[in-house]
Amino acid sequence: MKPKYYAEPFKIKMVEPIRVLTAEERLEKIKAANYNLFYLDSEDVYIDLLSDSGTGAMSTAQWAGMMTGDKAYSGSKGYKKLVEIAQDIFGYKYIQPVHQGRAAEKVVLPLLLGPGKYAISNMHFDTTRAHVEIAGGRAIDCVVAEALDTETYSPFKGNMDIDKLKSLIEEYGAENIGVIIMTITNNSAGGQPVSMKNIRETADIADKYNIPLLIDAARFAENAYFIKEREAGYKDKSIREIVREIFSYAKIFTMSSKKDALVNIGGLIGVRDDRGLFEQIKLRTIPTAKLEPIR
Ligand SMILES: Cc1ncc(COP(=O)(O)O)c(C=O)c1O
């Protein structure tokens, strides 16, 4: 029998004071925010259920890493270490750190989209949809029907609807689809996971029509865990192996490191092997990048 609750194998050694407003004060704040909770100040919120993003406690090793890291203006060893570790985890040749996930989207999406172009995703996260639209594109969600039914169980409710994906490509024309985005796990569908089979089938379609497949990778490790737990053929594979396989199907990823990478702020862009695309990404992140050799 599996225990219902696993005791945490760590101590939390830091406290951050928070305050509770009275019910009247909270009502005032909510009214003043015009009932849009995004306009509340976080210091007025006692229990914040908006997101777990960036809220985790970092480990002693992570804090120690910041102390031994080198924050030189350029060529820092902290940067090199981060890039090497990300290359090893994802199996991608090119890695660009950015300040968070939405920054990665702001850099990458205008390179793939423009007026008249479409992005098709199992579901766009809100910042991703915004950056598709800022780039002039149109965002189309293409999630399986089970995702919208909260009453029934299905192991991979985050999946792309493969038949719908094919018909959307036929309808709009492959040349007008700038990117296919696979969000793992599927945040806007309640954080539901995507199966390896579905990622593979989506990649086959992307290859067939010559459309780049991008992984929005905020919860890549959790998705890999669901594959290990729920998908036939993966129970004896390590999370590392599963992650490598997931990313082998895509060409690019954008990642908010504030989720599964368990840091308070940060993001990554990865490009599997397209040096030309990575050079453009470098130029959009560091304007002087063209002066540097890309390793
Ligand atoms: C799936 C997904 N994509 C993109 C983002 C944006 O990342 P960030 O909040 O680091 O800008 C988030 C989280 O906010 C996310 O969950």
The ligand as a Gaussian input file, in Angstrom:
#p B3LYP/6-31G(d) Opt

LIG

0 1
 C        3.381000      26.889000     -19.192000
 C        3.955000      28.222000     -18.859000
 N        4.550000      28.969000     -19.821000
 C        5.098000      30.156000     -19.574000
 C        5.061000      30.703000     -18.314000
 C        5.669000      32.078000     -18.102000
 O        6.793000      31.983000     -17.311000
 P        7.261000      33.171000     -16.316000
 O        6.184000      33.324000     -15.294000
 O        8.562000      32.680000     -15.752000
 O        7.442000      34.392000     -17.155000
 C        4.461000      29.982000     -17.269000
 C        4.359000      30.512000     -15.889000
 O        4.108000      31.592000     -15.544000
 C        3.905000      28.713000     -17.549000
 O        3.324000      27.966000     -16.591000

